[in-house]
Amino acid sequence: MTSRVVNLEQWASFCLTFLIWVADASRASEPVTTNPPPPLGANSRSALLTAAEQVHWLTRKEAAGGQSALIRGVITCALPDFEAAVVQDATGGIYVDRWSPSLGSAPQVGELVEVEGVTDPGEFAPLIHAVRITRLGTSDLPPPVHPYWDQLINGSLDTQLVEIEGIVTAVRANGVTLLTHGGRINALVLDTKGGTNSLALMPYQGALVRLRGCLFASWDPATHEVNVSEVRMFAPSVTVVDPAPADAFGLTPKRVTDLLQFDPQASSLRRVKVSGQIVHERGGEYYGMDGTNGFRFIAKQPLSLAVGDLVEVVGFPSLTGPSPVLQEALARKSGVAPLPEARRLDAESLFRAKNDAIRVRVEAVLLNLTEDQRTLELQAGLQRFVAHLDADASAAAAQPASPRAGHRSGLDLPLGSRLELTGVFAGSGGNPTTGTDVANFELLLNSAADVQVLVRPPFWTLPRLLILAGALVGLLGLALVWIRLLHHKVQQRTAQLQKEVHDRETAEHQRTLAQERARIARDLHDDLGSSLTEITMLATASPGLKLPPEEATERMETIAGKSRTLVNALDEIVWAVDPERDTLASVARYLASYAEEYLAGLKIACRVHIPNSFPDQVVSGEVRHHLFLAVKEALNNAVRHGSASEIGFRVRVLEHQLWVLITDNGAGFHTLGRSNGHGLLNLRNRLEHLHGHCELESSPGAGTTVSLQLPLPVPNSPP
């Protein structure tokens, strides 16, 4: 049992040793990573740090605690004059200082050493203060890191062995400027003593080179913040990949469209030559056209070129924007030609990337104009954009050739004008190869003549409308105050008038009641009184007088007839004052029933025609009474004077008029000379009293027609 346990312990020890060896080998073969999770013990003050990345992951506070570190690696950068070196293991490089003579000889690049020391926050990144140095021999340098652009500028590769490829675009006293695939970066090239030698770098001007060496970030000592786009390298090795051409314009020319076609040697660090015509220049950036295609180039040095010049341009292409851009460009003039015809754009095609760097023509409405009259804010359809006039062009346009010249001064244009602008399209963002539209654009104008006014704004502009609206609001306020005062007076006067109208209505109502009472009293006296008196006289006999039976019977029949007449008269009076029978339909039906009963008692045929429906019209008792008397008199005249055997009674409603037609088949008469008879005058007076009129048609042997006409609505208060 004991031997079995010992064997298990030996086997476990062997497996652990093998796993550690595999891990070290795999880490040595992997590229440097800048953001792994902190290794075990990175946050522990008492743990021994055995990897460079553990030291780099310490915070400034933790590094200031002086944690113990034991690093084994190869020296990639030796700085004996600074008593320092960079030691790089499988996880990365670390800066080691205090490499004093007491610890041994000066460090040499390629030495394999084991460094024991304590951590320190340093001025930018954590480092190690050396306490003991153990030399283990020599070793090959690790493979360099080929950094991405963001790694190159953010300082994360500090003290790492890197290789940077780029075009030397400028040589300065303390370094060079490299144009890399990601962009421009300033590299401070120093020797191991911190000195510079610009003469040694001059031969590399314009060449494609590779700088290999230990990278040091550039930082601000006060804030410990990295200086973006600047790095330092001590004694790097320089390899020329492609020397600068003796004649840059000796390259085979390409068209703009060729830059987007397959080329096995295509690279953003390989020069190309393009020919075209300059259509605009702004701040050292030139806009050119190769036929119908646009491109830009940024001159390496100031050029004496003007709009309209034909040029040959050599530079490094960038295809990441809306149109190709040649950087670090060299250009030479080959001729002059008129500018190409501008492409007309509508509102839907404004933001297409293929419009970049070409001359375009746009119609738009002017929304705003800056004080210097150089920048115009415009709108085409629902799209807004900006047009910009160069300062030189604006100044030239502000001074016409002669006082009588017809050109306008500058771009003093009224807001709201509809303009036609011809300029160069300068887009931002977008790429035609991916079909991405530009995010925004400017229209670059060469002169004030590129702006033509199509339609001036109407007189009623927004400021004028606001002034007018303000004046109207003021007048409206005054009107409201006046209306309020007037409303108060009107209310007072209305109350007075209502009281007066109420008093008048009350008085009129009293007068109407008095007239109605007087009429009823008159009817009762004239009709009922005389009839009752006659009945009384017939019914009263002298004392002791005895009548024969025949005379008594005749007298009783007379009394009965008078009684029936009295009942009819009383019925007429009740009908005239009954408010439930004050409708036009009730009037027509009553008159028809009266005519039938009256003529039936006389054994005369009666033909009645009345409509089934009548207008909803109220007829007062007085009007009903007068209309009834008129109908009664017309019937009486037909019976007494016409000797008719048949009488027609008809009621019609025609065009806002009520017609009552009484027709007989009697003897008739000549209307001439008899139209002013007492009966006819009485009929006409009654109808005129009701605002109507009476018409009579008759001839001997043809009967008579009496037409009673009343206006609708029937006046309820006849004069």
Helices and strands as residue ranges (DSSP letters): H 2-29, H 52-56, H 60-63, E 68-79, G 80-82, E 84-89, E 92-97, G 101-103, E 111-120, E 127-138, H 149-153, E 160-172, E 175-179, E 184-190, H 198-201, G 202-204, E 208-219, E 226-234, E 237-242, G 248-250, E 253-254, G 256-260, E 272-282, E 285-290, E 293-299, E 309-318, E 325-336, E 343-344, G 347-349, G 353-355, E 359-369, E 375-380, E 383-389, H 391-397, E 418-428, E 440-445, G 448-450, E 451-455, H 462-523, I 524-529, H 530-539, H 549-577, G 579-581, H 584-601, E 605-609, H 621-642, E 646-653, E 657-664, H 678-689, E 693-698, E 704-711
